[in-house]
Amino acid sequence: MTYHSNASALPTHWKKASASNPNDNCVECGSLTGTVVVRDSKDPHGPAHSHTPAAFGAFAAAVATNTLTPVV
């Protein structure tokens, strides 16, 4: 994972989930060369983090199948 202090400065097109409610918390995703970047939709100028496509895909699959294991 790579931390980015200002998400709006990243050269990407941000996409919000079509099923998201405009009044709820949501994340937006974008892509940079070889990475997937994620930011808080309510704070577009705040931080973001980037992940490999494989790591983000594994995370998304775990969320979708309710098999995400919390780290304690």
ZABA-658274 format. One record per atom (N, C-alpha, C, CB): residue in one letter; x, y, z. Coordinates in steps of 0.1 Angstrom, whole numbers, plus 5000, padded with zeros to 4 digits. Glycine has a CB too. Layout:
<nodes>
AXYZ/...
</nodes>
This chain:
<nodes>
M500849885000/M500050005000/M500950125000/M499050005012/T500550224992/T501250354992/T500250464996/T501850384978/Y500750555005/Y499950665010/Y500150785001/Y500250695025/H499050854998/H499050984990/H498351084999/H498450964976/S499051195001/S498451295010/S497351385004/S499551395015/N497251394991/N496251474985/N495651404973/N496851614980/A494551334975/A493951254964/A493551334952/A492651184970/S493151464954/S492751534942/S493851574933/S492051664947/A495151564938/A496251594929/A496751474921/A497451634938/L496151354923/L496551234915/L495851244901/L496051104923/P496651204891/P496151214878/P495251094874/P497351214868/T494051084879/T493150974877/T491751024876/T493250864888/H490850944870/H489450974870/H488850894881/H488850944855/W488150954890/W487650884902/W486250834898/W487550984914/K485950714903/K484650654901/K483950614914/K484750534891/K482750644916/K481950614928/K481050494924/K481150734933/A480850404933/A479950294931/A478550344927/A479850204943/S477950284917/S476650324912/S475550294923/S476250254900/A475850204932/A474850164942/A474950254955/A474950024946/S475950344955/S476150424967/S475050534968/S477550494966/N474750564981/N473750664984/N474550794986/N472950624997/P474150904980/P474851034981/P475051084996/P474251134973/N474151035005/N474251085019/N475050985028/N472851095024/D475550875023/D476250785031/D477750785028/D475750635028/N478550725037/N479950715034/N480250625023/N480650665047/C481150665014/C481450585003/C482950604999/C480550614991/V483450514992/V484850534987/V484750554972/V485750414991/E485750614966/E485850624952/E487150564948/E485850774947/C487150504936/C488350434931/C488850494918/C488150284929/G490050484916/G490650534903/G491850444900/G491150674904/S492450464889/S493650384885/S494850474881/S493250284874/L495950424886/L497250484881/L497950374875/L498050554893/T499050394869/T499850284862/T500150174872/T501150344856/G499450064869/G499749944877/G499149944891/G501149924878/T498350034895/T497750044908/T496250084908/T498550134917/V495550054919/V494250094921/V494350194933/V493249974924/V493750314931/V493750414942/V492350434948/V494350554937/V492350454961/V491050464968/V491050594977/V490850334977/R489950664977/R489750784985/R488350784991/R490150914978/D488250865002/D486950895008/D486150994999/D487150945023/S484950954995/S484251044986/S483851174993/S482950974981/K483751175006/K483351295013/K484551385016/K482751265027/D485751345013/D486951425014/D487851405002/D487751375027/P487451464990/P488151444978/P489551504978/P487451494967/H489851594986/H491151654987/H492051594998/H491051804989/G491451505005/G492151435016/G493051325011/G491251385026/P493551235020/P494451135016/P493751025007/P495051075028/A494650945001/A494250834993/A495350724995/A494050864978/H495050604992/H496050504992/H495950414979/H495950415005/S497050364975/S497050274963/S497450134966/S497950334952/H496950044958/H497249904960/H497449834947/H496049834968/T498049714947/T498149644934/T496749594931/T499149524936/P496449574918/P495149524914/P494849394921/P495149504899/A495849304923/A495549174929/A495149194944/A496849084929/A495849284951/A495449304965/A494049374966/A496549394972/F493749464958/F492449524958/F491349434954/F492449654949/G491649344944/G490649244940/G490349144951/G491149174928/A491449104958/A491249014969/A490349074980/A492548964975/F490649204983/F489849274993/F488349284989/F490449424995/A488149324976/A486749344971/A486049204971/A486749394957/A486749094968/A486148964968/A485748924982/A487048864962/A486648954992/A486348925006/A485149005011/A487548945014/V485049125007/V483949205011/V482649155005/V484149355008/A482649124992/A481449074985/A480948934991/A481749054971/T481848854995/T481448725000/T481448715016/T482448614995/N481548835022/N481448845037/N482548755043/N480048805041/T483748745038/T484748665043/T485948745048/T485248555034/L485748875049/L486848965053/L487148935068/L486449115051/T488448915070/T488848885084/T489549005090/T489848765084/P488949055101/P489549175108/P490949145113/P488649225119/V491749245112/V493149235118/V493049305132/V494249315109/V493449225142/V493349275156/V494749315160/V492849165165/
</nodes>
